Amino acid sequence: MHKKLHSQKSTQQHASRCSTSMKVKVIARSAKREINGADPKLARRNLDPKHHPFAAAREYQRAVVAAKLERMMAKPFVCALEGHSDALTALAVPRRGVLVQCVSGGADGEVRAWDLAARQCVWSSGAAHVGAVKGLTLTRDGTDVLSCGERQIKRWRLEVAQSTGQRTQITLNEAKPPLETWTSSSSINDVDASWARRTAGAFCTAGADGLVELWDAARSQPLRKWTWGSDSVFKARWNPAEPSLLASTSRDRAATLFDSRAPTPLRKVILRSPCRALAWNPREPTCFVVGGEDHSCYTFDCRKLQRPRMVHEGHVSAVVDVAFAPTGKEFAAASTDKTVRLFPSRGADAGRSRDVYHTSRMQALSSVRYTADATFVLTASEDFNLRVWKARASQRLGPISRREALAVDYRAKLVERHAHMPQVKRLVRRRNLPKMVKKLRDRRDEDRQRRREKLQRTMDHSRPGSVVPKAARGAVVVREVS
């Protein structure tokens, strides 16, 4: 009996030693994993396309829902800033530096500075000019404001003061008169400051008697005067990349190029109708957009002016101002039809606006600008209000989580991928327009359809090849003069 117990004890010790020596450790993964504080079950699925025959249909349905959500969340209007006692005629925003700064001018000669973050006016000049403020611009560093009206150009000093909080407060020298005043020989319609560092003190003006003048802040008289057969020049703009290149639009239906180093203009192109607005693309310095009185905008390449690169249609009245976003991917056009349209600068859909902004109380527009961060669009109108709009109508303001940002990007990619499909295309393009704009648009479309039918009948009853239809871009330019 004693021998039997001893043998069992030795067997147990040997088994325990063997089990200890043969212990195997494996890496195990739990069926649950923590994602954003939740514990969903681990989903296992086969990604082979043959097991998902309706994946394309489901993705298309998601694209339709994403397009509906985008239109449901489209609330572009942010606020309206009141304070002017007359119609707004000019706007200016900084090209770099403070993002919440804006300067506006009215028909009563008053210049105001606005803090867009606080939604309030921080300074008012009173009667800065005898007549209306025709043009406003900020210098390259954003510290000075140039305003023009009648025959005078005035320079005001901006002072940016850092507050104790996180927001930057803007103040101007309220009690002091303008730093400098220049007097021109004719009435001035527009002023623009140079973008370049080496010509930081230079600015140009557009005169009512057909003069484009080049000024230096250190001199009381213009350095150069250009004229080329026009009785009035509407706009004059510096090129953002080439410091010596300027462009202007005039009443004689011309868009003219100038070189600040040359005593005579370079070239000009005669268009079918007068153009009141002009803006250079900040990312494609060879391209500029003009807004015409024939309700359309035209993109030109300064290296080839015989034909526009693109015709942008949609407005039903004259285009009075255009402004590019700092990204260069789109521009805004303001019209007297009381609407603002946002156009892509390039692409297959650049010919039509991607969005239209309007309100029941907004009257004819006089100026439009993008903020320096390309997030908001500013408009000045004849109803005394400065309005702030979102550049993306459905964009949510304020911080969002990473998960929500990924969902927004996913929905945007779905809409972009299925933009050619009928349901998505209808949802993306459809906009509610004012009754007046819709009537004028329908009348314009009817006129175009009648012209097409007339041309087709003429071609049918003419000798083959004798009547050739002309492309829309080919009918814009009358001739080029050099």
C-alpha positions as CSV (number, residue, x, y, z in Angstrom):
1,M,0.0,0.0,0.0
2,H,2.8,2.4,0.9
3,K,4.5,1.6,-2.4
4,K,1.3,2.3,-4.3
5,L,0.9,5.8,-2.7
6,H,4.5,6.7,-3.4
7,S,4.2,5.8,-7.1
8,Q,1.0,7.9,-7.5
9,K,2.7,10.9,-5.8
10,S,5.8,10.7,-8.0
11,T,3.5,10.4,-11.1
12,Q,1.6,13.6,-10.1
13,Q,4.9,15.5,-9.6
14,H,6.2,14.4,-13.0
15,A,2.9,15.4,-14.7
16,S,3.1,18.8,-13.0
17,R,6.7,19.3,-14.1
18,C,5.8,18.4,-17.7
19,S,2.7,20.7,-17.8
20,T,4.8,23.6,-16.5
21,S,7.5,23.0,-19.0
22,M,5.1,22.7,-22.0
23,K,3.0,25.8,-21.4
24,V,2.3,27.6,-24.7
25,K,1.4,31.3,-24.8
26,V,-0.7,32.5,-27.8
27,I,-1.7,36.0,-29.0
28,A,-5.5,36.3,-28.6
29,R,-7.7,39.1,-29.9
30,S,-11.0,40.0,-28.3
31,A,-14.1,39.9,-30.4
32,K,-14.8,43.4,-29.1
33,R,-12.7,46.5,-29.7
34,E,-13.1,50.0,-28.4
35,I,-13.9,52.7,-31.0
36,N,-14.6,56.2,-29.8
37,G,-15.7,54.9,-26.4
38,A,-18.1,52.3,-27.8
39,D,-17.6,48.5,-28.0
40,P,-19.1,47.3,-31.3
41,K,-18.8,43.7,-32.3
42,L,-16.0,42.9,-34.7
43,A,-17.5,42.6,-38.2
44,R,-16.1,40.0,-40.5
45,R,-17.1,40.1,-44.2
46,N,-15.8,38.9,-47.5
47,L,-14.8,41.8,-49.7
48,D,-15.0,39.7,-52.9
49,P,-17.2,41.7,-55.4
50,K,-19.0,38.5,-56.4
51,H,-20.5,38.3,-52.9
52,H,-21.9,41.9,-53.2
53,P,-23.8,42.1,-56.5
54,F,-25.8,45.3,-55.4
55,A,-22.8,47.3,-54.2
56,A,-23.1,49.8,-57.1
57,A,-26.8,50.4,-56.5
58,R,-26.2,50.9,-52.8
59,E,-23.5,53.4,-53.4
60,Y,-25.7,55.3,-55.9
61,Q,-28.5,55.4,-53.3
62,R,-26.0,56.8,-50.8
63,A,-25.0,59.5,-53.3
64,V,-28.6,60.5,-53.7
65,V,-29.0,60.8,-49.9
66,A,-25.8,62.8,-49.7
67,A,-27.0,65.2,-52.4
68,K,-30.3,65.6,-50.5
69,L,-28.5,66.2,-47.2
70,E,-26.2,68.9,-48.9
71,R,-29.3,70.8,-50.1
72,M,-31.1,70.4,-46.8
73,M,-28.1,71.8,-44.9
74,A,-27.5,74.6,-47.3
75,K,-27.8,77.8,-45.3
76,P,-25.3,80.2,-46.9
77,F,-26.4,83.5,-45.3
78,V,-24.4,84.4,-42.1
79,C,-25.3,87.9,-41.2
80,A,-25.9,91.5,-42.4
81,L,-23.9,94.3,-41.0
82,E,-25.7,97.6,-40.8
83,G,-24.3,101.1,-40.2
84,H,-24.0,102.9,-43.6
85,S,-26.5,105.6,-44.3
86,D,-26.2,105.3,-48.1
87,A,-25.6,102.7,-50.7
88,L,-22.4,100.7,-50.5
89,T,-20.1,101.3,-53.5
90,A,-16.8,99.6,-52.7
91,L,-15.2,96.8,-50.6
92,A,-11.6,95.8,-49.7
93,V,-10.2,92.9,-47.7
94,P,-6.6,92.2,-46.7
95,R,-4.5,89.9,-48.9
96,R,-2.5,88.6,-46.0
97,G,-2.4,88.9,-42.2
98,V,-5.6,89.5,-40.2
99,L,-8.6,87.4,-41.5
100,V,-11.4,89.3,-39.8
101,Q,-10.8,92.7,-41.4
102,C,-12.9,94.4,-44.0
103,V,-13.3,98.0,-45.2
104,S,-16.3,99.4,-47.0
105,G,-17.1,102.6,-48.7
106,G,-20.5,104.3,-49.3
107,A,-22.1,106.6,-51.8
108,D,-22.0,109.4,-49.1
109,G,-18.2,109.4,-49.0
110,E,-18.0,107.4,-45.7
111,V,-15.4,104.7,-45.1
112,R,-16.0,102.1,-42.4
113,A,-13.8,99.4,-40.9
114,W,-15.4,96.2,-39.7
115,D,-14.5,93.4,-37.3
116,L,-16.3,90.4,-38.9
117,A,-15.7,88.2,-35.9
118,A,-17.5,90.6,-33.6
119,R,-19.9,91.7,-36.4
120,Q,-19.5,95.3,-35.6
121,C,-18.0,98.5,-37.0
122,V,-14.8,99.5,-35.2
123,W,-14.3,102.8,-37.0
124,S,-16.0,105.3,-39.2
125,S,-14.3,108.2,-41.1
126,G,-17.4,110.3,-41.6
127,A,-17.3,112.2,-44.9
128,A,-13.9,111.0,-46.2
129,H,-14.7,112.1,-49.7
130,V,-17.0,114.8,-51.2
131,G,-18.8,112.3,-53.5
132,A,-19.1,108.5,-53.4
133,V,-16.2,106.3,-52.6
134,K,-15.4,104.8,-56.0
135,G,-12.6,102.4,-55.0
136,L,-10.9,100.9,-51.9
137,T,-7.8,98.8,-51.5
138,L,-5.4,97.7,-48.8
139,T,-1.6,97.7,-49.1
140,R,0.5,94.6,-49.2
141,D,1.2,94.5,-45.5
142,G,-2.5,95.3,-44.7
143,T,-1.7,98.3,-42.5
144,D,-2.9,101.1,-44.9
145,V,-6.1,101.7,-46.7
146,L,-6.3,103.6,-50.0
147,S,-9.7,105.2,-50.9
148,C,-10.6,107.2,-54.0
149,G,-13.4,109.5,-54.8
150,E,-13.9,112.4,-57.2
151,R,-10.3,113.5,-57.9
152,Q,-8.6,112.5,-54.7
153,I,-6.8,109.4,-53.3
154,K,-6.5,109.3,-49.5
155,R,-4.4,107.0,-47.4
156,W,-5.5,105.8,-43.9
157,R,-3.4,104.0,-41.3
158,L,-4.8,100.8,-39.8
159,E,-3.5,99.7,-36.3
160,V,-4.0,96.1,-35.3
161,A,-3.9,95.7,-31.5
162,Q,-3.6,92.3,-29.8
163,S,-6.2,91.9,-27.1
164,T,-5.8,89.8,-23.9
165,G,-8.1,87.2,-25.3
166,Q,-7.7,85.0,-28.4
167,R,-9.4,87.4,-30.7
168,T,-7.6,90.3,-32.5
169,Q,-9.2,93.7,-32.3
170,I,-8.9,96.2,-35.1
171,T,-8.7,100.0,-34.5
172,L,-8.0,103.0,-36.7
173,N,-6.7,106.4,-36.0
174,E,-10.1,107.9,-35.4
175,A,-9.2,111.4,-34.5
176,K,-6.4,111.9,-37.0
177,P,-6.9,113.0,-40.7
178,P,-5.6,110.8,-43.5
179,L,-1.9,110.3,-43.7
180,E,-1.5,111.4,-47.3
181,T,-3.7,112.9,-50.0
182,W,-3.0,112.8,-53.8
183,T,-5.0,114.8,-56.3
184,S,-5.5,113.6,-59.9
185,S,-6.2,115.7,-63.0
186,S,-9.5,113.8,-63.6
187,S,-12.2,112.0,-61.7
188,I,-11.2,108.5,-60.4
189,N,-13.2,105.4,-60.8
190,D,-11.0,102.8,-59.1
191,V,-7.7,102.3,-57.2
192,D,-5.5,99.2,-56.7
193,A,-2.3,98.6,-54.7
194,S,0.6,96.5,-55.9
195,W,1.1,93.0,-54.7
196,A,4.9,92.9,-54.9
197,R,7.3,93.6,-52.1
198,R,9.7,95.7,-54.2
199,T,6.8,97.9,-55.4
200,A,5.0,98.0,-52.1
201,G,4.4,101.8,-52.3
202,A,3.0,101.8,-55.9
203,F,-0.7,101.9,-56.8
204,C,-2.7,102.6,-59.9
205,T,-5.9,104.4,-60.6
206,A,-8.5,104.3,-63.4
207,G,-9.8,107.7,-64.5
208,A,-13.1,108.8,-65.9
209,D,-11.4,110.6,-68.9
210,G,-9.7,107.4,-70.1
211,L,-6.5,107.7,-68.1
212,V,-4.8,104.9,-66.2
213,E,-2.2,106.5,-63.9
214,L,0.7,104.9,-62.0
215,W,1.5,106.4,-58.6
216,D,4.2,106.2,-56.1
217,A,3.4,106.9,-52.4
218,A,6.6,109.0,-52.1
219,R,5.5,111.4,-54.9
220,S,2.7,113.8,-55.3
221,Q,2.3,113.4,-59.1
222,P,1.8,110.2,-61.1
223,L,4.8,108.4,-62.5
224,R,3.1,107.4,-65.7
225,K,-0.2,108.1,-67.6
226,W,-1.6,105.8,-70.2
227,T,-4.5,106.4,-72.5
228,W,-5.7,104.5,-75.6
229,G,-8.8,106.1,-77.1
230,S,-11.3,105.5,-74.3
231,D,-13.4,108.1,-72.7
232,S,-13.7,106.2,-69.3
233,V,-11.8,103.4,-67.6
234,F,-13.9,101.3,-65.1
235,K,-11.3,99.1,-63.4
236,A,-7.5,98.8,-63.1
237,R,-5.9,95.8,-61.5
238,W,-2.3,94.7,-60.7
239,N,-1.2,91.2,-61.5
240,P,-0.6,89.2,-58.3
241,A,2.6,87.4,-59.6
242,E,4.1,89.8,-62.2
243,P,4.9,93.1,-60.4
244,S,4.9,95.2,-63.5
245,L,1.8,93.9,-65.3
246,L,-1.6,95.7,-65.1
247,A,-4.9,95.3,-66.8
248,S,-7.9,97.5,-67.2
249,T,-11.5,97.6,-68.6
250,S,-13.0,100.6,-70.3
251,R,-16.1,101.9,-71.9
252,D,-14.9,101.4,-75.4
253,R,-15.4,97.6,-74.8
254,A,-11.7,97.0,-74.4
255,A,-9.6,95.0,-72.0
256,T,-6.1,96.5,-72.0
257,L,-2.7,95.3,-70.7
258,F,0.0,97.6,-69.4
259,D,3.6,97.3,-68.4
260,S,4.6,99.7,-65.6
261,R,8.1,100.0,-67.1
262,A,6.8,101.0,-70.6
263,P,5.4,104.4,-71.5
264,T,2.7,103.0,-73.8
265,P,0.1,100.2,-73.3
266,L,1.0,96.7,-74.5
267,R,-2.1,95.3,-76.1
268,K,-5.9,95.5,-75.9
269,V,-8.7,93.3,-77.1
270,I,-12.1,94.8,-78.2
271,L,-15.0,92.7,-77.0
272,R,-18.6,92.5,-78.1
273,S,-19.9,94.5,-75.1
274,P,-18.4,96.7,-72.4
275,C,-16.9,95.0,-69.4
276,R,-17.1,96.7,-66.0
277,A,-15.4,94.2,-63.8
278,L,-11.9,92.6,-63.8
279,A,-10.0,90.2,-61.6
280,W,-6.7,88.3,-61.9
281,N,-6.5,84.6,-60.8
282,P,-4.0,84.5,-57.9
283,R,-3.0,80.9,-58.7
284,E,-2.8,81.2,-62.5
285,P,-1.2,84.7,-63.0
286,T,-1.6,84.5,-66.8
287,C,-5.5,84.3,-66.5
288,F,-8.0,87.0,-65.7
289,V,-11.8,87.3,-65.7
290,V,-13.8,90.2,-67.0
291,G,-17.5,90.7,-66.3
292,G,-19.5,92.2,-69.1
293,E,-22.7,94.1,-69.5
294,D,-24.0,91.3,-71.7
295,H,-24.6,89.3,-68.5
296,S,-21.6,86.9,-68.9
297,C,-18.1,86.6,-67.6
298,Y,-15.1,85.7,-69.8
299,T,-11.8,84.0,-68.8
300,F,-8.8,85.2,-70.9
301,D,-5.2,84.2,-71.1
302,C,-3.0,87.2,-71.5
303,R,-0.8,85.3,-73.8
304,K,-3.6,84.6,-76.3
305,L,-6.4,87.2,-76.3
306,Q,-8.0,86.3,-79.6
307,R,-10.4,83.9,-77.9
308,P,-11.5,83.5,-74.3
309,R,-10.7,80.3,-72.5
310,M,-14.2,80.0,-71.0
311,V,-17.6,81.8,-71.1
312,H,-19.4,81.8,-67.7
313,E,-23.2,82.3,-68.0
314,G,-26.0,82.5,-65.6
315,H,-26.7,86.2,-64.7
316,V,-29.6,87.9,-66.4
317,S,-28.3,91.5,-65.9
318,A,-24.9,93.3,-66.1
319,V,-22.0,92.0,-64.1
320,V,-20.6,94.8,-62.0
321,D,-17.8,93.1,-60.0
322,V,-15.8,89.8,-59.9
323,A,-13.4,88.5,-57.2
324,F,-11.3,85.4,-57.1
325,A,-11.0,83.2,-54.0
326,P,-7.4,83.0,-52.6
327,T,-7.2,79.4,-53.7
328,G,-7.8,80.4,-57.4
329,K,-10.3,77.5,-57.8
330,E,-13.4,79.7,-58.1
331,F,-14.6,83.3,-58.3
332,A,-17.7,85.2,-57.4
333,A,-19.6,87.5,-59.7
334,A,-22.0,90.2,-58.5
335,S,-24.7,91.6,-60.7
336,T,-27.5,94.1,-60.8
337,D,-30.0,91.3,-60.9
338,K,-29.6,91.1,-57.1
339,T,-27.8,87.8,-57.0
340,V,-24.2,86.6,-56.4
341,R,-23.0,83.5,-58.4
342,L,-20.0,81.4,-57.6
343,F,-18.3,79.9,-60.7
344,P,-15.5,77.3,-60.8
345,S,-12.5,78.7,-62.6
346,R,-11.7,75.5,-64.5
347,G,-13.3,72.2,-65.3
348,A,-16.2,70.8,-67.3
349,D,-18.8,72.7,-65.2
350,A,-17.0,76.1,-65.2
351,G,-19.5,77.5,-67.7
352,R,-22.3,77.5,-65.2
353,S,-22.4,78.7,-61.6
354,R,-22.3,76.1,-58.9
355,D,-24.3,78.2,-56.5
356,V,-26.5,81.4,-56.4
357,Y,-27.0,83.6,-53.3
358,H,-29.8,86.0,-52.9
359,T,-32.2,87.4,-50.3
360,S,-35.6,89.1,-50.6
361,R,-34.2,92.4,-49.2
362,M,-30.9,92.5,-51.1
363,Q,-30.9,95.1,-53.9
364,A,-28.5,95.6,-56.8
365,L,-25.0,94.7,-55.9
366,S,-21.9,96.9,-56.3
367,S,-19.0,94.9,-55.0
368,V,-18.1,91.3,-53.9
369,R,-15.0,89.9,-52.1
370,Y,-13.7,86.7,-50.6
371,T,-12.2,86.7,-47.2
372,A,-8.5,85.9,-46.9
373,D,-9.2,82.3,-45.7
374,A,-11.6,81.7,-48.6
375,T,-14.3,80.7,-46.1
376,F,-16.8,83.6,-46.5
377,V,-18.0,85.8,-49.3
378,L,-18.7,89.5,-48.7
379,T,-21.2,91.5,-50.7
380,A,-22.0,95.2,-50.8
381,S,-25.4,96.3,-52.1
382,E,-27.6,99.4,-52.5
383,D,-29.7,98.6,-49.5
384,F,-27.0,100.0,-47.1
385,N,-26.0,96.5,-45.9
386,L,-22.8,94.5,-45.9
387,R,-23.7,90.9,-46.1
388,V,-21.6,87.8,-45.1
389,W,-22.1,84.5,-46.9
390,K,-20.5,81.1,-46.5
391,A,-18.4,80.1,-49.5
392,R,-19.8,76.6,-49.1
393,A,-23.5,76.8,-48.4
394,S,-23.8,73.5,-46.5
395,Q,-20.5,74.0,-44.6
396,R,-20.8,73.8,-40.8
397,L,-19.2,76.6,-38.9
398,G,-17.2,75.8,-35.8
399,P,-15.1,72.8,-34.8
400,I,-16.1,69.3,-35.8
401,S,-14.9,65.9,-34.8
402,R,-12.6,63.8,-36.9
403,R,-15.3,61.2,-37.5
404,E,-17.8,63.9,-38.7
405,A,-15.1,65.4,-41.0
406,L,-14.5,62.0,-42.5
407,A,-18.3,61.5,-43.1
408,V,-18.5,64.9,-44.8
409,D,-15.6,64.1,-47.1
410,Y,-17.1,60.7,-47.9
411,R,-20.5,62.3,-48.9
412,A,-18.8,64.9,-51.0
413,K,-16.8,62.2,-52.8
414,L,-20.0,60.2,-53.4
415,V,-21.7,63.3,-54.9
416,E,-18.7,64.0,-57.1
417,R,-18.4,60.5,-58.3
418,H,-22.1,60.2,-59.3
419,A,-22.6,63.9,-60.4
420,H,-23.5,62.7,-63.9
421,M,-26.4,60.5,-62.8
422,P,-29.9,61.9,-63.3
423,Q,-31.1,62.1,-59.7
424,V,-27.9,63.5,-58.3
425,K,-27.5,65.9,-61.1
426,R,-30.9,67.3,-60.6
427,L,-30.5,67.7,-56.9
428,V,-27.0,69.4,-57.2
429,R,-28.0,71.8,-59.9
430,R,-31.5,72.9,-58.8
431,R,-31.7,76.3,-57.2
432,N,-34.7,78.4,-56.1
433,L,-34.4,81.8,-57.9
434,P,-36.2,85.0,-57.5
435,K,-39.3,85.4,-59.7
436,M,-37.8,88.3,-61.7
437,V,-34.6,86.3,-62.4
438,K,-36.5,83.2,-63.4
439,K,-38.7,85.2,-65.9
440,L,-35.7,86.9,-67.4
441,R,-33.9,83.6,-67.7
442,D,-36.8,81.9,-69.4
443,R,-37.1,84.8,-71.8
444,R,-33.4,84.6,-72.6
445,D,-33.6,80.8,-73.2
446,E,-36.6,81.4,-75.6
447,D,-34.6,84.0,-77.6
448,R,-31.7,81.6,-77.9
449,Q,-33.9,78.8,-79.0
450,R,-35.5,81.0,-81.7
451,R,-32.0,81.9,-83.0
452,R,-30.9,78.3,-83.1
453,E,-34.0,77.3,-85.0
454,K,-33.6,80.2,-87.4
455,L,-29.9,79.3,-88.0
456,Q,-30.9,75.7,-88.6
457,R,-33.6,76.7,-91.2
458,T,-31.0,78.9,-92.9
459,M,-28.5,76.0,-93.1
460,D,-31.2,73.6,-94.4
461,H,-32.1,76.0,-97.3
462,S,-28.6,77.1,-98.2
463,R,-25.8,75.6,-100.2
464,P,-23.8,73.1,-98.1
465,G,-20.9,74.8,-96.4
466,S,-22.1,78.4,-97.2
467,V,-23.5,78.9,-93.7
468,V,-21.3,77.8,-90.8
469,P,-22.4,78.2,-87.1
470,K,-20.1,80.2,-85.0
471,A,-19.0,79.0,-81.6
472,A,-20.0,81.1,-78.5
473,R,-16.4,81.7,-77.6
474,G,-15.6,82.8,-81.1
475,A,-18.2,85.5,-81.1
476,V,-16.9,87.3,-78.0
477,V,-13.8,89.1,-79.4
478,V,-14.2,91.6,-82.2
479,R,-10.5,92.2,-82.7
480,E,-7.1,92.5,-81.0
481,V,-5.0,95.6,-81.2
482,S,-1.3,95.8,-80.4
